[in-house]
Amino acid sequence: MRIFMDRKLQVCALLISGGLAAGVAAGQSATGSGTAERRTMQSYTAEFKITSEQTLANGTTITRETREMDALDSQGRRLTVTTTAATADRPERSFYRVYDPVARTNANWTVPGERATVMPMPPIQKPGQSGQTCWSTVAGSGSGASTVQAVVSRPEAPGGPYGVGAGGTLPVQRVETAKVEPPKEVREELGMQTFEGVQAKGTRTTRTTPVGAIGNNEPLVRTTETWRATSLGIIVHEVTDDPQTGKRTKEMTQFSSREPYAGSFQPPEGYEVVTQEMHETPCQH
């Protein structure tokens, strides 16, 4: 699948393994000078297939598959698309997210859909400006708001006959629990390997949960094999085998170092574009 194709054929999934800048949340802080020059990024388009397998107690196996794609252009704009397969009551859907450091916006939309949401990033702190300023997309609210939880303290009831408290409640007995060893984690280096022409460094992490840690009568061993392309900062292959959640495999199926099509970072033609406004809000201390 190519990102240079017609938009109707671009319903593929894109996952940002290196970490996508999230949309502006309430109370997002704006710090940093912003004076550093923007460096040219290494552009690429990577496509992935993610398969999840879970085996139930009766032997039934549930398999789910999604498609993902990650695109980065030379200006640092990043596009992610995550596509879920069609079900009996819902067609195939693709969720798009765009991080644009040039326009200083985050945007998202769904295909099929009708509306795209654009969220501006907080203003860059001016040179010499000190302190912290928080911003929200909701006027008059943000991280300054807090929820207070009331804690009711009751005095200990005096002992009554037959070990029953005067208030009619049974005394609380402390139960000594056996000390359980914390999970052990072992990391192993796997060397270098090539995936779709991309060099990646591999590691295998084995995490063992000892008997009794979560009520288990046998040790639980979870292994994760990760291959990361250090030149791109993304994971190109990963396999996680967990006795509790099953097996999850992420494999890169195609890779291109060409500059992505600029139109891919824009909402589809005909979509209603809703731009949210930023409001300064008190910071939570």
N, C-alpha and C positions, 0 to 999 in steps of 0.2 A: 504494500500500500504506500502511495506517495503522498506527501503533503502538498505537492504541486498540482494535484488533481482538482477536478471540479468540486465545489463545496459539498454537493449532494453525496459525493463519494467519500467525503472526509469524516464519516461517522465512524471513527476509530477511537480507541482510548489512549489517553496520554497521562502518564503519572510522572510527577516531578520527583525523582529519587533524591536529588540533591536538596530538596526542601523548597517549596513554593512559598513566596511571601504571601501571607494570608490577607484576606480583605480587612479593611479597617474595622476594628471592633470598638465597642464603647470604651472610652477611656484610654485609647491608644496614645502612647507617649511619643512626643517628637523631640528627639535629642540628636546631638551630633552637629558638626559644623557644616557638613554638606559641601565643603570647599574642595574636596579631593576630585581630581579629574577622572571622568568615566573612562575606564579602559576597555579596549576592544575585546569582546568575548569570542571564544571559539564556537562557531555556530554548528548545529547538528540537529538531526531528527532521528529519534529512536522509537521503535515500536516494540511492544511487549505483549506476551500472552500470559495471563495469570490463571492457574488452575488450582482449585481448592478441593481436597478430597477428605471426607469425614466418614468413618465407619461406625455405625450405631451398634448397640449392645446385641441386637438380634442379627447382626451381620449385614444389614442393609448399608449400602454405600451411597452417599450423596456427593455428587460432583458438580461444581459450579465453575464457570469460565467467564472471564472478562478480558477485554482488550484495552490496552493503555498505550499512550504515545507521549513523548516528551520532546518539545521543540524549543530551541534557544537560538536567537539571532545574534548578529555581531554587536548590536546595541544593548544587549542584555535583556531584551524582552523575552519573556518565557510563556509558553502556551502549554496547558495540560488539558487532555481530554480523557475522560473515563467513560467507557461504553459498557453498559450492562445488556445482557441478552434479553430477547423478548420472552415474555411469559404468556400463560393462557389468557390473562386479562390485561396485559400491558405490552405495547410494542417496544422494540429496541430503543434505548435512550442513551444519549451522550451528553455529558456535563462538561462544559468548557470553562476554563479559568485562564485569565491573562494577567500577568504581572508586567507592567510597563513602566520602567524607571525613567523613560524619556518624558512621557506625558505625566508621570507620577500618579498613576491610577492603577486600581485593581478592578477587573471586570469579570462577570460570569454570566452564562446563559445556558439554556438547555435546548437540545435538538431532538425531537420536535419541540417547538415552543414559539412564543410570540414576543418575549420581552428580554432585554439585557439590562443588567444592573451595573453601573459604573460607580466606584467608590474612590474618591480622591485620597491621596496619602496626606498625612499631616504636613503643614508647612515646615520647611527646613529651618532649623534654628540659625539666626543671623550671627555673623562673626562678632564675638565679644559678648553675646547674650549668655547669661548664666541662669541657672535654675532649670526647672522642668515644667513644661507645659503639656497638658493633656487635652486630647480632642475626642469628640464623639460625633457620630452621625445622627444622634438624637439630641435635639435641643433641650437644655435644662437637665440633662442626666449624664451619667458616665460613671467612671470608677470612683467618683466621690461619694456616690450613694452606697450605702451599706445596709445589710440586714442584721438586726440584733436578735440573738437567740436568748430567750430567758431561761435561766437554770434555776429550778426550784430546789431548795435545800431543806430536807426534813430532819429534825432532831431524832436521834436514836431513841426508840421507845424503851422504857424500863422493862426489865424481865418480869414476866407474869408466871402463874402456875403452869406446870407441865411444859416449860420452855416456850410458852407463847407470850409475846409481848403484850404490854398493857393495852396497846391499841388494837389488839386482835390479830397482829401479823406475826408470822414465824420469823425468828432471828435468821439473819443471813449467815450461812456457813461458808468458810473459805475452803476451797478445794485445791489441794496441791496438785499442780500439773507437772508432768515429766518434761524436762528440758529437751528441746528438739534442736538438732544441729541445723544451722542455716544452709540453704542450697549452695552447692559447690559448682564453680564454673571453671572450665578449662578451655584455653584458647590455643589453637594450632594454626600455624602458617602453612598455606598450601602452595605457595609459589605463584608463578604467572601463567596465564592461559589466555587464548584469543577467542573472542566471541564476535561473530560477524565482522571480523577484521579489526576489532578493538581489543587492545591489550588490557588485561585486568588482573588485579592482585587478589588472591583468595585467602580466606580465613574460615576456619571451622570452630564454632563455639558449642561446647557441650555443657549443659546445665542440668545437674542432678538434684532433684528434690528428695531428701531422705525420707525414710519410713516415718509416718506419723505427723509430718509437717502440716498436711492439710487433710488428715484423716486417711491417708493412703496406707495400705498394708504392704506395698512393694515400692521400691524406689521408682521415681518417675524421671525418665531421661529425655530431655529435649535437645535436639541438635539443629543448628542453623549454619548452613554453608553459604557464604557471601562472597561474590566476586565484584570488586569495585574498580571502575576505570578512573584512576587517580587524575589523569589528564583532563577528564570531563567532570569529575566529582559526582558521578552517578553510579548506581548499582546496575550492572548489566545482567546478572544472573544470581538468583537466590533460591535456596530450598530450605524450608523449615519443616521439621518433622516433630510434632508434639503429640504425645499420647492423649492429651485432653481435648485438643481442638482439631487434630488431624494433620494432613500434609498439605503444604502450600508451596507451589512452584511458580517462580517468576522467571521467564526466559525471554531474552531479546530475540526478536524474529527478523528485524531489519534495521539497518543503520545507514545514515547518509550524513556526510560532513558539508553538504551544500547549504547555502543560505536558504532558510525557509521562505515560503511565499508570504509576502507582507500582508496580503489580504486575510491570511489565516488568523491574524491577531485582532481582526475586527468582527463585530457581530454580523450575522447573516443579513442580507438585504431585506428590507421590509420589517425588521424587528423594531419594536418600540424601545428606545434607549432611555432609561431612567437614571439620572445622575443625582446621587445623594450629596447633601451639603455637609460641610464640616463645621462644628461648633466647639468653641473653647469651653472646657469644663474643668471644675476643680479636680486636682489629683488626689488620689487616696494615699494617706500617710500611715 
